[in-house]
Amino acid sequence: MPIAGIATATGLTDEEVQRVFRDIDQKRKTTEYLHLPPELAADVPEIARALMT
């Protein structure tokens, strides 16, 4: 959807809409690592079975 259409629909200026999209992009980049699977330095026997299922 064009920025002008979003601005009109939300009552924001084009610049405010662009700022919102930049903010969302930055937050996605900043928290990307939270969506990755854990990286273990060594096997953990207590959870080995849980990871295999």
C-alpha angles and dihedrals in degrees: 000000000000118000091237090057092050091047092052093046094048100036092241128126121253089251092053091051091050090050091052091052092048089050092051092048091050092050091050091051092045095051099036092108090060089068095053122097116257119272112218121200091211140004114284108207092198092066102029092100093048092054092051095058 
